[in-house]
Amino acid sequence: MQDRMYITYPRGRMELTLSQFFPCTIKDARIVFPLINLYACAPEKEKLRQHLKAYMEDRQKEMKDMEEDYKAGIKRPGRNYRHLQTMYKRALRNMEFLEE
């Protein structure tokens, strides 16, 4: 999968590196998703959807592994687990913005 997304709109062109920009904060999402929804072609939107989906699956797997370690008494989930939860929720909100 290509790691870049291209959007051409009336006043210019935008190139986003998927792995570095997404999942983005709500503040950034309110700026970029209207442009994506209006001007990005279907294959570019699908590329973003697949990236977010894969990202969410990876975070879920990591959280599940941490939960299993905790239940087995190996180690306690800490800040990293909360960070994974935050990033998962951010990706989920990005998917919702993409579906609008």
C-alpha positions as CSV (number, residue, x, y, z in Angstrom):
1,M,0.0,0.0,0.0
2,Q,1.3,3.4,-0.9
3,D,1.8,5.6,2.1
4,R,0.7,8.9,0.6
5,M,-2.6,10.4,-0.2
6,Y,-3.1,13.2,-2.8
7,I,-6.0,15.7,-2.8
8,T,-6.4,18.2,-5.6
9,Y,-8.8,21.1,-4.8
10,P,-9.5,24.3,-6.7
11,R,-6.8,26.4,-5.0
12,G,-4.1,23.8,-4.8
13,R,-3.0,20.3,-4.0
14,M,-2.3,18.5,-0.8
15,E,-0.1,15.5,-0.1
16,L,-0.5,13.7,3.2
17,T,1.7,10.9,4.5
18,L,-0.8,8.5,6.0
19,S,1.5,6.9,8.6
20,Q,2.6,10.3,9.9
21,F,-0.7,12.3,9.8
22,F,-3.4,9.8,10.6
23,P,-4.9,9.3,13.1
24,C,-5.1,13.0,13.5
25,T,-6.6,15.2,16.3
26,I,-10.1,16.5,16.1
27,K,-8.7,20.0,15.5
28,D,-6.8,18.7,12.4
29,A,-9.7,16.5,11.3
30,R,-12.1,19.4,11.2
31,I,-9.7,21.1,8.7
32,V,-8.7,18.1,6.5
33,F,-11.7,15.9,6.3
34,P,-14.0,18.4,4.6
35,L,-11.3,18.7,1.9
36,I,-11.0,14.9,1.7
37,N,-14.8,14.4,1.5
38,L,-15.2,17.0,-1.2
39,Y,-12.2,16.6,-3.4
40,A,-10.4,13.3,-2.9
41,C,-11.2,10.6,-5.4
42,A,-12.7,7.3,-4.4
43,P,-9.4,5.3,-4.5
44,E,-7.7,7.8,-2.2
45,K,-10.5,7.7,0.3
46,E,-10.4,3.9,0.2
47,K,-6.6,4.0,0.8
48,L,-7.2,6.2,3.9
49,R,-10.0,3.9,5.1
50,Q,-7.8,0.8,4.7
51,H,-4.9,2.6,6.6
52,L,-7.2,3.6,9.5
53,K,-8.7,0.1,9.6
54,A,-5.3,-1.6,9.8
55,Y,-4.2,0.9,12.4
56,M,-7.2,0.2,14.6
57,E,-6.7,-3.5,14.2
58,D,-3.0,-3.2,15.3
59,R,-3.9,-1.1,18.3
60,Q,-6.7,-3.5,19.4
61,K,-4.2,-6.4,19.1
62,E,-1.6,-4.6,21.2
63,M,-4.2,-3.7,23.9
64,K,-5.5,-7.3,24.0
65,D,-1.9,-8.5,24.4
66,M,-1.4,-6.1,27.3
67,E,-4.7,-7.2,28.9
68,E,-3.7,-10.8,28.7
69,D,-0.3,-10.0,30.3
70,Y,-2.1,-8.2,33.1
71,K,-4.5,-11.1,33.7
72,A,-1.5,-13.5,33.7
73,G,0.2,-11.3,36.3
74,I,3.2,-10.6,34.1
75,K,2.9,-6.8,34.1
76,R,0.4,-4.0,34.7
77,P,-0.8,-1.9,31.8
78,G,0.3,1.7,32.3
79,R,0.7,4.8,30.3
80,N,1.3,2.9,27.1
81,Y,-2.1,1.2,27.4
82,R,-3.8,4.5,27.8
83,H,-1.9,5.9,24.9
84,L,-3.1,3.0,22.7
85,Q,-6.7,3.6,23.8
86,T,-6.4,7.3,22.9
87,M,-4.9,6.5,19.5
88,Y,-7.6,3.9,18.8
89,K,-10.4,6.3,19.7
90,R,-8.7,9.0,17.6
91,A,-8.6,6.6,14.6
92,L,-12.2,5.6,15.2
93,R,-13.3,9.3,15.1
94,N,-11.2,9.8,12.0
95,M,-13.2,7.0,10.4
96,E,-16.5,8.7,11.4
97,F,-15.3,11.9,9.8
98,L,-14.4,10.0,6.6
99,E,-17.9,8.4,6.5
100,E,-19.7,11.8,6.7
